[in-house]
């Protein structure tokens, strides 16, 4: 293959990453996602459903109205005289719940509203955390792609220069082939980095409600990783603010109301009936009265419903205990991960990547001047890419652990 053809092949197979998007900040993406994500409407509607349930729980039963008309016949048994006339009756019936039952149902419905509100807040928090996580992955992919493209172009340019010459001897010829092979290998790594960049961009665009191919570039931000607070403080914050744990507390309270309601339902509802009846024959008779009916709780004491409600209350308490233990394990694990990553990053000078980049540029200049052997030059270029990967991996690990801690504790750790 001619040198010009090889260069064309390298440029076609490994084109440089071009972005026409205006760089934006991570916080702006979080704000946009929280304003436009369509799934938020589901959780808002769930709150409306729960509020409708509370309205329904507080409604009093409508009264029943009955009217009847007929004919009244009267027969005198002594004279066998028969007389008849019209008759009509009106009855109004109202059922009243046993005292306290309505308030218990409203209390249960109120807990449904609280659960729906917690679900909405939890989704917003999870969405913001997910956007931040993917955004930092995108930032890391941008930096990794930039470094890989930089080194790949350096090898491609060097391979083009060497192949344009006519190397004399085996050593220069083999050295040119090493450079050529390194250019191909690093070009493939650059392509892999661009694929990771595209995947992160696609997912982030989806969270933002944009098309997958929408151009998106993030502005590089300084990562400040302060040591995490003491574990006891983190655990106290988690017990107070964790969404899942708060939902368990609400569930236990709601099950307690269910038990109280089941006990209250042992006593039946009271029905009050007012009525008026009028009939006309030779005389006119009118009856007006009021009646009260109440079922006698002799055989059905609602024991099955009470036992079921108590069993569900026990289940809710057990789940609360399990959730508490799981939360403590998760907080301790993520705090440890965050602390280890932060300590590892603290060992490196802030200009670590910049110093490696300058060293790689200097190695390229010295190799072109013949002052540096090929092995040192190749190793330094590869170590530059490896160092970028190592730093970005540690940064992503620290960011992910911090975001997980913020989700668990319900508080911000960024300063």
KOLNU-674065 format. One record per residue (C-alpha): residue in one letter; y, z, x. Coordinates in steps of 0.05 Angstrom, whole numbers, padded with zeros to 5 digits, always signed. Layout:
AYZX
...
END
This chain:
X+00000+00000+00000
X+00069-00018+00025
X+00118+00039+00039
X+00166+00014-00014
X+00110+00011-00065
X+00088+00082-00047
X+00159+00108-00056
X+00164+00074-00123
X+00097+00104-00144
X+00120+00174-00123
X+00185+00167-00162
X+00149+00142-00224
X+00093+00194-00223
X+00139+00252-00205
X+00208+00238-00234
X+00262+00290-00224
X+00275+00337-00282
X+00340+00316-00317
X+00373+00359-00369
X+00434+00338-00409
X+00440+00404-00446
X+00497+00453-00436
X+00469+00518-00407
X+00470+00575-00457
X+00458+00650-00451
X+00396+00688-00473
X+00437+00732-00520
X+00465+00672-00556
X+00395+00647-00570
X+00375+00715-00598
X+00435+00715-00645
X+00419+00644-00668
X+00345+00660-00681
X+00363+00722-00722
X+00411+00680-00764
X+00368+00619-00775
X+00294+00637-00771
X+00263+00617-00838
X+00211+00673-00840
X+00267+00724-00847
X+00275+00700-00918
X+00204+00722-00933
X+00218+00794-00912
X+00285+00794-00949
X+00248+00770-01012
X+00197+00825-01001
X+00252+00877-01005
X+00276+00845-01070
X+00205+00849-01097
X+00201+00923-01080
X+00268+00936-01112
X+00245+00900-01175
X+00183+00945-01174
X+00227+01007-01173
X+00267+00981-01232
X+00202+00968-01269
X+00176+01037-01252
X+00238+01070-01282
X+00234+01033-01348
X+00219+01072-01411
X+00170+01041-01460
X+00201+01005-01518
X+00193+01037-01587
X+00145+01006-01637
X+00175+00987-01704
X+00129+00976-01764
X+00147+00954-01835
X+00099+00944-01892
X+00105+00922-01965
X+00055+00925-02022
X+00042+00944-02093
X+00033+01014-02121
X-00013+01022-02183
X-00018+01086-02222
X-00072+01098-02275
X-00070+01157-02324
X-00142+01180-02331
X-00129+01214-02398
X-00097+01155-02433
X-00122+01100-02387
X-00049+01078-02382
X-00036+01035-02321
X+00032+01025-02289
X+00050+00992-02223
X+00109+00975-02181
X+00131+00955-02111
X+00123+00999-02050
X+00146+00994-01979
X+00142+01035-01915
X+00180+01036-01849
X+00155+01070-01786
X+00186+01078-01717
X+00142+01102-01660
X+00165+01123-01591
X+00119+01143-01534
X+00144+01193-01482
X+00112+01202-01413
X+00092+01272-01392
X+00150+01306-01356
X+00154+01286-01282
X+00111+01223-01288
X+00169+01174-01289
X+00202+01206-01228
X+00136+01202-01190
X+00129+01128-01204
X+00200+01116-01182
X+00186+01156-01118
X+00125+01113-01103
X+00166+01050-01116
X+00221+01076-01070
X+00170+01083-01014
X+00151+01010-01026
X+00225+00992-01014
X+00226+01033-00950
X+00162+00999-00926
X+00193+00930-00941
X+00257+00949-00904
X+00217+00974-00844
X+00177+00909-00844
X+00242+00869-00844
X+00271+00909-00787
X+00206+00905-00748
X+00203+00830-00755
X+00276+00823-00732
X+00261+00866-00672
X+00197+00828-00656
X+00233+00762-00664
X+00289+00782-00617
X+00238+00807-00566
X+00198+00743-00571
X+00260+00700-00561
X+00280+00740-00500
X+00209+00736-00471
X+00205+00660-00480
X+00277+00652-00455
X+00260+00688-00391
X+00198+00646-00384
X+00242+00585-00392
X+00289+00612-00339
X+00231+00624-00292
X+00203+00554-00306
X+00272+00524-00292
X+00276+00559-00224
X+00204+00542-00207
X+00215+00469-00227
X+00278+00466-00186
X+00243+00493-00124
X+00182+00449-00133
X+00225+00387-00143
X+00267+00404-00083
X+00207+00410-00036
X+00172+00350-00067
X+00233+00306-00057
X+00239+00331+00015
X+00167+00311+00030
X+00175+00245-00008
X+00236+00226+00032
X+00203+00246+00097
X+00140+00207+00080
X+00182+00146+00065
X+00216+00150+00133
X+00152+00160+00171
X+00115+00104+00135
X+00172+00055+00149
X+00160+00065+00223
X+00101+00038+00261
X+00069+00102+00288
X+00040+00093+00357
X-00022+00133+00370
X-00069+00173+00328
X-00028+00237+00325
X+00036+00208+00295
X-00005+00166+00247
X-00046+00226+00223
X+00017+00268+00219
X+00048+00216+00173
X-00014+00219+00129
X-00008+00295+00125
X+00064+00289+00103
X+00043+00235+00052
X-00013+00279+00025
X+00033+00339+00021
X+00084+00297-00018
X+00031+00278-00069
X+00005+00350-00075
X+00075+00379-00083
X+00093+00325-00132
X+00034+00346-00175
X+00057+00418-00171
X+00127+00397-00192
X+00097+00361-00252
X+00058+00423-00271
X+00122+00464-00267
X+00157+00414-00311
X+00100+00419-00362
X+00108+00494-00364
X+00183+00485-00372
X+00172+00437-00430
X+00122+00483-00464
X+00171+00542-00461
X+00227+00498-00487
X+00184+00473-00545
X+00166+00544-00566
X+00237+00569-00560
X+00263+00510-00600
X+00213+00526-00655
X+00237+00598-00658
X+00308+00573-00663
X+00291+00524-00719
X+00306+00463-00676
X+00265+00401-00663
X+00214+00409-00607
X+00248+00356-00564
X+00317+00387-00573
X+00349+00393-00503
X+00356+00465-00482
X+00377+00495-00416
X+00391+00568-00402
X+00445+00596-00358
X+00415+00636-00301
X+00427+00710-00310
X+00424+00769-00262
X+00363+00812-00276
X+00381+00886-00272
X+00319+00930-00273
X+00337+01003-00275
X+00281+01054-00270
X+00252+01072-00338
X+00268+01140-00368
X+00216+01196-00361
X+00153+01187-00401
X+00166+01247-00446
X+00234+01218-00466
X+00202+01150-00481
X+00148+01184-00523
X+00201+01223-00562
X+00239+01159-00576
X+00175+01123-00597
X+00156+01179-00645
X+00225+01176-00676
X+00238+01101-00678
X+00173+01062-00674
X+00168+01017-00735
X+00093+01020-00743
X+00092+01096-00737
X+00149+01103-00787
X+00110+01059-00835
X+00051+01106-00828
X+00094+01166-00844
X+00120+01131-00906
X+00049+01112-00926
X+00027+01185-00921
X+00086+01207-00964
X+00071+01153-01014
X-00002+01173-01019
X+00020+01244-01031
X+00061+01219-01091
X-00001+01181-01115
X-00041+01246-01114
X+00014+01282-01153
X+00017+01224-01203
X-00059+01225-01213
X-00056+01300-01227
X+00002+01289-01275
X-00037+01236-01312
X-00088+01289-01333
X-00038+01304-01388
X-00031+01250-01440
X+00032+01216-01465
X+00066+01243-01527
X+00078+01197-01586
X+00132+01213-01637
X+00131+01177-01704
X+00186+01177-01755
X+00172+01144-01821
X+00198+01131-01891
X+00158+01108-01951
X+00185+01090-02020
X+00147+01069-02082
X+00169+01055-02153
X+00130+01057-02218
X+00154+01096-02279
X+00183+01142-02227
X+00212+01131-02158
X+00181+01168-02100
X+00208+01172-02029
X+00174+01203-01969
X+00211+01216-01903
X+00178+01251-01845
X+00164+01257-01771
X+00098+01263-01736
X+00075+01279-01665
X+00009+01257-01636
X-00020+01276-01570
X-00091+01263-01545
X-00130+01325-01527
X-00152+01325-01453
X-00221+01353-01467
X-00269+01306-01431
X-00225+01259-01391
X-00187+01300-01340
X-00173+01240-01294
X-00218+01270-01240
X-00240+01203-01213
X-00169+01179-01201
X-00149+01246-01170
X-00208+01245-01122
X-00193+01172-01103
X-00120+01188-01090
X-00137+01248-01047
X-00186+01205-01007
X-00133+01153-00995
X-00085+01207-00973
X-00136+01231-00922
X-00145+01160-00897
X-00069+01152-00889
X-00066+01217-00849
X-00123+01195-00804
X-00090+01127-00793
X-00025+01163-00776
X-00061+01205-00723
X-00095+01143-00694
X-00029+01105-00694
X+00004+01162-00657
X-00049+01163-00603
X-00047+01087-00595
X+00028+01090-00590
X+00026+01142-00535
X-00025+01100-00496
X+00017+01037-00503
X+00082+01071-00483
X+00049+01103-00422
X+00017+01036-00401
X+00080+00994-00410
X+00123+01047-00375
X+00075+01045-00316
X+00076+00969-00314
X+00152+00967-00317
X+00159+01020-00263
X+00111+00985-00216
X+00145+00917-00224
X+00214+00948-00216
X+00193+00984-00153
X+00162+00921-00125
X+00225+00880-00138
X+00269+00935-00109
X+00234+00925-00042
X+00261+00854-00037
X+00333+00839-00017
X+00374+00806-00073
X+00380+00742-00032
X+00306+00735-00019
X+00298+00668-00054
X+00363+00641-00025
X+00341+00659+00045
X+00274+00624+00036
X+00310+00563+00009
X+00357+00560+00069
X+00298+00570+00116
X+00262+00511+00083
X+00324+00467+00091
X+00332+00489+00164
X+00258+00474+00177
X+00268+00404+00148
X+00327+00391+00195
X+00291+00417+00257
X+00228+00378+00241
X+00267+00314+00235
X+00298+00329+00303
X+00229+00341+00333
X+00243+00415+00347
X+00190+00442+00299
X+00115+00428+00295
X+00086+00399+00231
X+00043+00460+00216
X+00103+00506+00217
X+00144+00458+00175
X+00090+00448+00122
X+00073+00522+00119
X+00146+00542+00110
X+00157+00493+00053
X+00095+00517+00017
X+00112+00590+00029
X+00181+00576-00001
X+00147+00553-00066
X+00098+00612-00064
X+00154+00661-00054
X+00191+00633-00114
X+00128+00639-00156
X+00116+00711-00132
X+00187+00734-00147
X+00189+00700-00215
X+00121+00728-00233
X+00144+00798-00217
X+00209+00788-00254
X+00172+00763-00316
X+00124+00821-00312
X+00181+00870-00309
X+00219+00836-00366
X+00157+00833-00410
X+00140+00906-00397
X+00212+00927-00412
X+00214+00886-00476
X+00147+00916-00497
X+00175+00986-00484
X+00237+00970-00526
X+00192+00947-00583
X+00150+01010-00578
X+00208+01059-00572
X+00257+01023-00618
X+00313+01031-00567
X+00345+00988-00513
X+00329+01000-00440
X+00376+00947-00413
X+00439+00972-00379
END
